Amino acid sequence: MYNLDIKVEIFKEEDLYVALCPSLNVSSYGETEDEAKRCLVEAIEAFIEECDKMGTLDEVLEEAGFIQTGRRRYTRRPLKEETLALAI
């Protein structure tokens, strides 16, 4: 067992909150931010458990950009984050 540090984004869409883990492409929703986050944790746990059962967890986390240090895995951290506006 190890700790997994993940980035979570929460959006308001109409009357629901959507929680997203972009690195694993897992999302969930709820009527409050806390509920959305709690449901996301459950969805991530189910995703991780299924990957582990299939024997693909290490590969999935590596492809998602997770770095392992001892008993901790974390997503790579960008030097800089920007939002670009493109005319398409």
Buried (B, 14 or more C-beta within 10 A) or exposed (E): EEEBEBEBEBEEEEEEBBBBBEBBEBBBBBEEEEBBBBBBBEBBEEBBEEBEEEEEBEEBBEEBEBEEEEEEBBBEEEEEEEEEEEEE
